[in-house]
Amino acid sequence: MCRDAFVLVSASTPEDYLEYLKERNYDFIVTGEEHVDLREALEVLNKKYKARTVLLDSRSGLNEALLGQDLVDEISLIMLTLLIGKEVDTLFANIGKKKPIELELLKCEKLEKDNVWLIYKLKRSSDK
């Protein structure tokens, strides 16, 4: 499922870190001045790699940033038959505090070991 690796950096990324990436043959995309411009990064990713779908397997910060900038069309979740207690960073820790995000269920499939795969479309104000 994983092919080429690349790193997103901004124009303010220190030169020694860029050299570190070059030495290890990591491709990097420079967007934004102080912080990575996620919208532009996705556009470059599409042009350079022909990527139309991006799998995001991260913590809540990047999820929040992409959702907050309206850069997500669908959310695909695999729910495991396992409950985890305290001190767990959730995928959507700070999302919806300003305004809840409504979802529309597109797919629900039972997987092995009673796990479930859910795919949701994000409802936009134009969808209502």
GROMACS elastic network, one bead per residue, 0.5 to 0.9 nm:
[ bonds ]
;  ai    aj funct       b0    kb
    2     5     6  0.78818   500
    4    26     6  0.89149   500
    4    27     6  0.84927   500
    4    49     6  0.89714   500
    5    26     6  0.67971   500
    5    27     6  0.70082   500
    5    28     6  0.87376   500
    6    26     6  0.58506   500
    6    28     6  0.51864   500
    6    29     6  0.73374   500
    7    21     6  0.83387   500
    7    26     6  0.71017   500
    7    27     6  0.64201   500
    7    29     6  0.62935   500
    7    30     6  0.86671   500
    8    27     6  0.89397   500
    8    28     6  0.57077   500
    8    29     6  0.50425   500
    8    30     6  0.62417   500
    8    31     6  0.74360   500
    8    36     6  0.66571   500
    8    37     6  0.89620   500
    8    38     6  0.86529   500
    8    41     6  0.72675   500
    9    12     6  0.80021   500
    9    13     6  0.61330   500
    9    18     6  0.86358   500
    9    28     6  0.68543   500
    9    29     6  0.60972   500
    9    31     6  0.64418   500
    9    32     6  0.80408   500
    9    35     6  0.75685   500
    9    36     6  0.57565   500
    9    37     6  0.88851   500
   10    13     6  0.54637   500
   10    29     6  0.80918   500
   10    30     6  0.51008   500
   10    31     6  0.50716   500
   10    32     6  0.51033   500
   10    33     6  0.55318   500
   10    34     6  0.59944   500
   10    35     6  0.53594   500
   10    37     6  0.76219   500
   11    14     6  0.84253   500
   11    30     6  0.62015   500
   11    31     6  0.66374   500
   11    32     6  0.61980   500
   11    34     6  0.64959   500
   11    35     6  0.78787   500
   11    36     6  0.82037   500
   12    15     6  0.86047   500
   12    32     6  0.84750   500
   12    33     6  0.60290   500
   12    34     6  0.54342   500
   12    35     6  0.76396   500
   13    16     6  0.85825   500
   13    17     6  0.70719   500
   13    18     6  0.73029   500
   13    30     6  0.87502   500
   13    33     6  0.89472   500
   13    34     6  0.80781   500
   13    35     6  0.87865   500
   14    17     6  0.55152   500
   14    18     6  0.66976   500
   14    19     6  0.89610   500
   15    18     6  0.50102   500
   15    19     6  0.62231   500
   15    20     6  0.86056   500
   16    20     6  0.61881   500
   16    21     6  0.87602   500
   17    21     6  0.63485   500
   17    22     6  0.86605   500
   18    21     6  0.50929   500
   18    22     6  0.62170   500
   18    23     6  0.86618   500
   18    28     6  0.82708   500
   19    23     6  0.60545   500
   19    24     6  0.86229   500
   20    23     6  0.52551   500
   20    24     6  0.65158   500
   20    25     6  0.87925   500
   20    26     6  0.87168   500
   21    24     6  0.52830   500
   21    25     6  0.61826   500
   21    26     6  0.51035   500
   21    27     6  0.73297   500
   21    28     6  0.75867   500
   22    26     6  0.58915   500
   22    27     6  0.74073   500
   22    28     6  0.85492   500
   23    26     6  0.77554   500
   29    41     6  0.69112   500
   29    44     6  0.76827   500
   29    45     6  0.82915   500
   30    33     6  0.88102   500
   30    36     6  0.74048   500
   30    37     6  0.86803   500
   30    41     6  0.77999   500
   31    35     6  0.78132   500
   31    36     6  0.53013   500
   31    37     6  0.52897   500
   31    38     6  0.77496   500
   31    40     6  0.65211   500
   31    41     6  0.61785   500
   31    44     6  0.89907   500
   32    35     6  0.55192   500
   32    38     6  0.82678   500
   32    40     6  0.80399   500
   32    41     6  0.87635   500
   33    36     6  0.71748   500
   33    37     6  0.80336   500
   34    37     6  0.89357   500
   35    38     6  0.88289   500
   36    39     6  0.88921   500
   36    40     6  0.84885   500
   36    41     6  0.74984   500
   37    40     6  0.54816   500
   37    41     6  0.60727   500
   37    42     6  0.87814   500
   38    42     6  0.61701   500
   38    43     6  0.86090   500
   38    65     6  0.82605   500
   38    66     6  0.72711   500
   38    69     6  0.83241   500
   38    71     6  0.83001   500
   39    42     6  0.53320   500
   39    43     6  0.64121   500
   39    44     6  0.88339   500
   39    66     6  0.84593   500
   39    69     6  0.79001   500
   39    71     6  0.70115   500
   40    44     6  0.61942   500
   40    45     6  0.84997   500
   41    44     6  0.51277   500
   41    45     6  0.60524   500
   41    46     6  0.85952   500
   42    46     6  0.61359   500
   42    47     6  0.86617   500
   42    51     6  0.84733   500
   42    52     6  0.88864   500
   42    54     6  0.86819   500
   42    71     6  0.87825   500
   43    46     6  0.51107   500
   43    47     6  0.62942   500
   43    48     6  0.85722   500
   44    47     6  0.50678   500
   44    48     6  0.58016   500
   44    49     6  0.80419   500
   45    48     6  0.52740   500
   45    49     6  0.55240   500
   45    50     6  0.68735   500
   45    51     6  0.60674   500
   45    52     6  0.84517   500
   46    49     6  0.55683   500
   46    52     6  0.59896   500
   46    53     6  0.87603   500
   47    50     6  0.53901   500
   47    51     6  0.74837   500
   48    51     6  0.79057   500
   49    52     6  0.88522   500
   51    54     6  0.70111   500
   56    62     6  0.85445   500
   56    63     6  0.78053   500
   57    63     6  0.88156   500
   57    91     6  0.89255   500
   58    61     6  0.79482   500
   58    62     6  0.66866   500
   58    63     6  0.70314   500
   58    91     6  0.73445   500
   59    62     6  0.64567   500
   59    63     6  0.67543   500
   59    64     6  0.89386   500
   59    89     6  0.68639   500
   59    90     6  0.70476   500
   59    91     6  0.55174   500
   59    92     6  0.80265   500
   59    93     6  0.87742   500
   60    63     6  0.50293   500
   60    64     6  0.58478   500
   60    65     6  0.85246   500
   60    89     6  0.71579   500
   60    90     6  0.63300   500
   60    92     6  0.51831   500
   60    93     6  0.57307   500
   60    94     6  0.71539   500
   60    95     6  0.81295   500
   61    64     6  0.51821   500
   61    65     6  0.62455   500
   61    66     6  0.87752   500
   61    91     6  0.83988   500
   61    92     6  0.83080   500
   61    93     6  0.82824   500
   61    94     6  0.80845   500
   62    66     6  0.61424   500
   62    67     6  0.84533   500
   63    66     6  0.53600   500
   63    67     6  0.60890   500
   63    68     6  0.83157   500
   63    91     6  0.69672   500
   63    92     6  0.68229   500
   63    95     6  0.82035   500
   64    67     6  0.52045   500
   64    68     6  0.57199   500
   64    69     6  0.84707   500
   64    91     6  0.86351   500
   64    92     6  0.68257   500
   64    93     6  0.81612   500
   64    94     6  0.67424   500
   64    95     6  0.56773   500
   64    96     6  0.89487   500
   65    68     6  0.50511   500
   65    69     6  0.61969   500
   65    70     6  0.86729   500
   65    71     6  0.86517   500
   66    69     6  0.52959   500
   66    70     6  0.63365   500
   66    71     6  0.51992   500
   66    72     6  0.63374   500
   67    70     6  0.50299   500
   67    71     6  0.58416   500
   67    72     6  0.57138   500
   67    73     6  0.89456   500
   67    95     6  0.78564   500
   67   101     6  0.88935   500
   68    71     6  0.76481   500
   68    72     6  0.89252   500
   68    95     6  0.79518   500
   69    72     6  0.82885   500
   70    73     6  0.80371   500
   72    75     6  0.75448   500
   72   121     6  0.88803   500
   72   122     6  0.74219   500
   73   120     6  0.86139   500
   73   121     6  0.60322   500
   73   122     6  0.56867   500
   73   123     6  0.85440   500
   74   103     6  0.87840   500
   74   119     6  0.69045   500
   74   120     6  0.55020   500
   74   122     6  0.58113   500
   75   103     6  0.87919   500
   75   118     6  0.80778   500
   75   119     6  0.57022   500
   75   120     6  0.51496   500
   75   121     6  0.64916   500
   75   122     6  0.74961   500
   76   117     6  0.72472   500
   76   118     6  0.57348   500
   76   120     6  0.63629   500
   76   121     6  0.88612   500
   77   116     6  0.81537   500
   77   117     6  0.57670   500
   77   118     6  0.51680   500
   77   119     6  0.63237   500
   77   120     6  0.83823   500
   78   111     6  0.89062   500
   78   115     6  0.69763   500
   78   116     6  0.56538   500
   78   118     6  0.62441   500
   78   119     6  0.87242   500
   79    82     6  0.83657   500
   79   115     6  0.56651   500
   79   116     6  0.51649   500
   79   117     6  0.63050   500
   79   118     6  0.76880   500
   80    83     6  0.81114   500
   80   113     6  0.83951   500
   80   114     6  0.76750   500
   80   116     6  0.68308   500
   80   117     6  0.89034   500
   81   113     6  0.75053   500
   81   114     6  0.66018   500
   81   115     6  0.57350   500
   81   116     6  0.84891   500
   84    87     6  0.89491   500
   84    88     6  0.73750   500
   85    88     6  0.68778   500
   86    89     6  0.88567   500
   89    92     6  0.84846   500
   89    93     6  0.70236   500
   90    93     6  0.52111   500
   90    94     6  0.89609   500
   91    94     6  0.88414   500
   91    95     6  0.89135   500
   92    95     6  0.52752   500
   92    96     6  0.82499   500
   93    96     6  0.87194   500
   94    97     6  0.61192   500
   94    98     6  0.88559   500
   95    98     6  0.75868   500
   95    99     6  0.81211   500
   95   100     6  0.75357   500
   95   101     6  0.80041   500
   96   101     6  0.59562   500
   97   100     6  0.67242   500
  101   122     6  0.72151   500
  101   123     6  0.73967   500
  101   124     6  0.86173   500
  102   121     6  0.87143   500
  102   122     6  0.62326   500
  102   123     6  0.54549   500
  102   124     6  0.79563   500
  103   120     6  0.58298   500
  103   121     6  0.56485   500
  103   123     6  0.54288   500
  103   124     6  0.89860   500
  104   119     6  0.85468   500
  104   120     6  0.53172   500
  104   121     6  0.51136   500
  104   122     6  0.63984   500
  104   123     6  0.64992   500
  105   108     6  0.75228   500
  105   118     6  0.73770   500
  105   119     6  0.61494   500
  105   121     6  0.64452   500
  106   118     6  0.76657   500
  106   119     6  0.54539   500
  106   120     6  0.53091   500
  106   121     6  0.65097   500
  107   117     6  0.75982   500
  107   118     6  0.55869   500
  107   120     6  0.70598   500
  108   116     6  0.68881   500
  108   117     6  0.56833   500
  108   119     6  0.66655   500
  109   115     6  0.86353   500
  109   116     6  0.56929   500
  109   117     6  0.51290   500
  109   118     6  0.66658   500
  109   119     6  0.89990   500
  110   113     6  0.87337   500
  110   114     6  0.63410   500
  110   115     6  0.60544   500
  110   117     6  0.63911   500
  110   118     6  0.89484   500
  111   114     6  0.59145   500
  111   115     6  0.50279   500
  111   116     6  0.54700   500
  111   117     6  0.68674   500
  112   115     6  0.59393   500
  112   116     6  0.82622   500
  113   116     6  0.89567   500
  123   126     6  0.79979   500
  123   127     6  0.58951   500
  123   128     6  0.74198   500
  124   127     6  0.51661   500
  124   128     6  0.70571   500
  125   128     6  0.55547   500
